[in-house]
Amino acid sequence: MIPACLRGLCTCFDVDDDKANNHEQEPTMAAAAAATGSADDDQTASTITHRTVELSTGVRLHVAEAGGAAATAAGGAPAVLLLHGFPELWYTWRHQMRALAAAGYRAVAPDLRGYGGSDAPAVGGGDDDDDPAAQYTALHVVGDLVALLDALGESQVFVAAHDWGALVAWSLCLFRPDRVRALVALSVAYTPRSAARKPVDGLRALFGDDYYICRIQEPGEIEAEFARLGTELVLKKFFSYRSPGALFFPKSGWGSPDDEVPLPSWVTEEDLEYYTSMFEKTGFTGGLNYYRALNKTWELTSPWTLAKINVPVKFIIGDLDLTYHNPGIQDFIHKGGFKKFVPLLDDDIIVMKDVGHFINEEKPNEVSEHIINFIKKFG
């Protein structure tokens, strides 16, 4: 679940795709091709291509693409930017990428900073030397995305986003609504910044110190727990989590390395192997730093206190998703609070029955259909 970065919020970028370090990506891309090529899929793994884009933010992002050329080019296709969550990668969107490409769209799925084949910037810098997540605020990540859109030749895109990707997408809509044609948000609803309390402090008061976001705050602590359990088991625990309630990482441990955790039906052994190989290579720290930057983002975004989202939005969630059972969230979503702060929210909020958190993988066809049916309304 800053002056340097502010450069990424304007439209003046000098990006050179030829600087991409594809040599470093070769093992990753080979694994991706093997993992995404299934015998029962009409479209082969070659449908999805990979490259590394060097941004003016100083970060290189690995980007997976499917479909046509930039919409700004002659005969170009409308672009859909797909943003993953934790612990995920571009790969979480593999099903939707093929569906979008078949429907005539250009699907673009980056590994966000700190993940997979993308750079994981060193922490600290200047006054933030002691802050382990100083370069993982919403401003930094949105800066990457704006720079990426310019690199791809896309002045405006559709966005589909899940989990942390949805939080990033909400921030993109706040900071640069001119770059977003419409958003499909999965699992995480928009809740506006409140001036009352820092987010981690509020979560600690509500759920206690063992709440997973609170436990993540101490650098290295959860990484050590994940290392004790092993990468594959950690991923299986996340992917199989379907309890409609809060997630806790008890200080006594998140289970035993000998725990038997069956794979959910929507995760194949090949899928698990790909995720495991990537997180064994990078570790989890990059993704965990997004949680560690929550309070820093809160400090930096006071101008957007109680701000509204002013782009068209479709919201989809599973009824077994832990986020759907946070205190008060269902009333907020269904009784007017959500609509108040997202005035262009589609009235048909989709709640999928017997579906957990990783909704775009658990119900790939249904989610793809909802995305396409919504964005086609806007050209």
N, C-alpha and C positions, 0 to 999 in steps of 0.2 A: 502496500500500500506507500564600489560600484561604478564608478565612472567608466571603467573599461567596458562593462556590459551594456551601458546605455548606448554605446555606439551601435549595438545590434538592434536598437529600437528605431533607428532612422532608416532611410532608404538608400543611403550612399554607401555602397560596398564595392570593394575590389576583389573579386573572387576568381580564381583561376583553377578550373577543373583539371587542367593538365598537371597541376602539382599533386594530384592524387597519388598516394603511395599504394598502388595496386599490388605490389609485391608482397606487402605485409598482409594483404587481404586474401591471398590465394588459398591458404588452408581453410579459412573461414568460408569462402565462397564454394569451395569443393564440398565441404560438409553440408552447406545449405542446399546445394543442388541435389545431393544424395537424399537429404531428408525430405525435400519437397516433391520429389518425383515419385508418385505412387502409381501403381499399375492400374488402379481403378479410376484415375483422373484422365479426362479426355485431353487436358492440356499438360504438356510436359514441363519439367523444371526449367527448361530454357525460356519459358514465358517470363520468368522473373530474372532480371539482370541486376548486377551489383556494381557499385563503384564507391570510391571515397571522394568526398568533396571537401576541399579546404576553404574555410570561411574566414571572413575578415575579423571575426571574433577571436581568431587564433585557434579555433577548434576544428578538427577534421571529423566529419560525420560519415559513417558508413551508411549508404542509402540503397535500399532495394526498390526496384521500379518494375512496373508492368503496364502495358498499354502504349498509347500513342505519344507523340512528341508534345512539346509545350503548347498550351492553348494560344500563346501569343505568336506561334509560328503558323505558316500557311497550312491549313488543314489540321491544326493541332487539336488535341482533345482536352476537355475540361479536366483539371487535376483534382485529385482527392489526396490530401495529406493525412496519413494514418499514424497515430501516436500511441505507443504502447505504454503499459504500466510496469509494476514490479510484482514478481520477478519475471519480467518478460523481455522480449526483443522485437525487432521488426517481424520476426517469424510468427508472432501471434496473429498477424494479419494475412498470412499466406492464402487462406481461403478467400477472404474478401478481395485480395489483390487480383486473383484470377477472375472473380465474378465481375469486378469493376472493369477490368480490361475487356472482358467479353461484352460488357454493356456499352463500351465506347469511351471509357474514361481512362485517364492516366493516373495510375495508383503509385503513390510515393510513400514508402515506409522507412524512415530512418531508425537506426539505433540512436536513442537520445544520448547526450553527453554522459559519460560514465558507464555506458553499457556496450557490450558486444564488441563490434569492430570499430566503434567510435572512440575518440580520445576521452580520457578521464583526467581532467585538469588537476594539477597539483593544488593542494589546499593552501589557504592563506594568501598573503600578499598585502603589503602595506599595513594598514591598521588591523587587518584581519588575520595576521600571522597565526594567532592562536585559535582561530575558528576553523574546525575541520571541514565545514561545509560551505565556506565563504563563496565558492564559485558554483554553487548549485541552487541559487535562489531562482524564483520565477523569472526575474529580470534577465538572468544569464541564459536560461533555457529558451525563453521567448526570443532573446537576441539571436541565438543560434537559428531558430526557425525562420525568422525574418530574413536573415542572411542566406539561409538555404533557399528560400523562395526566390530571392533575387538571383542566386546562382543558377537556379533551374529555369529562369525566365518566366516565372509565374507572378503576375501582379496581384492576383487574388485566387484563392483556392477554396474548395470544400474541405472540411475537416471531419474526420471520424476519430474518436479518441476513447480510450478505456483506462479506468483506474487513475494512476498518476498522470497518464497521458491526458485524461479528461481535465484534471486540475491544471495542467499546462495549457490545454486548449482554452479553458475559461480565462486564463491570464492573457493568452494571445488575443482573445476577443475583447478584453478590457483595454489592453495597451494599444492594439493595432486592429480595430474592427474593420478598417479599410482593406485589410488583407484577407478577410474571411467572408465567403459568399453565404455559407450556412454551416452549421455544426450538428453532428450527430454524436451525442455524449452517452457513453455506456457506464453504468454503475455508480458514478459519482456526480451528484447534483451540484449545481452552483449554490453556494452559501456565501453571502457577501462578507467582506472583512468587517469585523466589529472592533471598535476602539476599546472595548471593555477589558479584554484580557488576551495575552498572548496565547496562541492556539495550543501549544504543548502544555502550558500551565492549566488551561481549561480541561484538556483531556485527562491530565493527571488528577485533577480535582474530581472529575466525573467517574473515572474508571480505576484509578489507583496506579501505583508504580509499576505493576506487572503488565499493564496494558502495552501491547506490542509497540506502539509508537513511542511510548515513554521509555521502554527498555532500549530501543534503538538509539536513543540520544547519546549515550556514552560511547565514544569512538572505540572500536575494537572489541567491545563486550559481546555484541551479538555475532560479530564475525567469528569470534572464538567458539561460541556455541554452535554456529553453523559448521565450523571446521570439525568440531567433535562429532557431529552427527553425520557429516559427509554431504557433499553437494547434491548427489542424486536423491538422497532421502529428504533433504530440506525441500527440494523442488516437488517431490511427491506429496509431502505434507501440505504445501501451499496449494497445489493443484487439486488435491482431493478434499480441501476444506469446504464443507457445505453446511456448517452450523449457522443457523440464523441468529447470530449473536456476536458479541465482541471477541476478538482474538487476543489471547494473552501468551506472553513468553515468561513463564514462572522462573524466578531466580534459581529454583531447584533444578531447572533444565526443561527443555522442550522435548522430552522423551529420551529414548535410548537409541544408540546406533543400531541396535538389533531389532528395532520396531519393524513390523511387517505392515507396510502401507500399500494396498493395491492401487494400481493405476486406474483413474477414472476412464470410462469407455472412450472418451473423446481424445485421450492422449495415447498415441502409439509408442512402442518401444523406440522407434526411430525419432519421434518427436522428443522424447525424454533424453535420448542420446545427444541430440543437437543442443538442447538447452543445457544439459549437464556439461558438455564439452566446452561451451562458451563461458559458462560461469566458473568452471574450474580454471579456465585461462585468465579470466579477469577478476575473479572474486566478486563479492556482493557489495563492496564498499561504495562504488559509484552510485548504485541505486539507493542504498541506505542513506547517502548524503542528502537526497531529496527530503527525507524525513527530518534530518538534522538541520536543514535550512528553513524549516517551517517558521520558526520564530524570527529568523533574519528576514525572510520575505515579508512577514507581518510588519516589521519595523520599517521596511523600505517602501511599503505600499500604502502608507497612510492617506495619500491623495485620493485613493480609490475606496475609502471607507463608505460602505453602504451603496456602492456604485452598482448600476444596472448593466446587464448584458444586452446590447442592442443589435444582435444578429439573429436570424432565424435559427431555431434549435429544435431538434428532436431528441427525446430522452428515452432510453431503454435500460431496463434493469431486471434482474432475476429475483423472484420472491424468496430465494434462499441465500441471496447475497448478503454478506455480513453488513455491508454499508446500508442496506435497506432496513436494518433493524437497529440503527443508532437511535438513541432516545429522541423522539419528536420528529424524526425525518419523514415518516410517512404522512403525518399531518401537514408538514411543510410542503411536501411534493404534491399532495392531492387536494389540499384545502386552501390554495391561493397564495401561499408564501413564495413558492417557486416562481409562479407566474408574475408576481409583483416585481421580482427582481430580474426576470427574464421575460419581458413583455411579448416577445415574438416566439415564445415557447409554443410548440404544437400542442393543441389540446388533447390529442390522442397519445397520452403517455403509455408506453408499452411496458407491462409487467409480465414477464414470462414465467409461467408456472413450473415449479419443480426444477428451477435452473439456479445455479450458484453464481459465483463471482466472475469466473472466466467465461463470460457469456458469448463472446465472439468466437471462441473455440468450441464451446459446448454445443452451441446452436449456430453453426457457421452459415447454413443456407438461409435460415430465418433472418439473421442479423444482416447478411448481405442484401436480402430483399428489402428490408426496412431502410437500409442506407440508400439504396438505389431509388426506391420509390419516393423517398423524401427529397433527395438532392435534385432529382429530375424536374421537380416543380420550379426550380430556379435557373433552368437553362443548361 
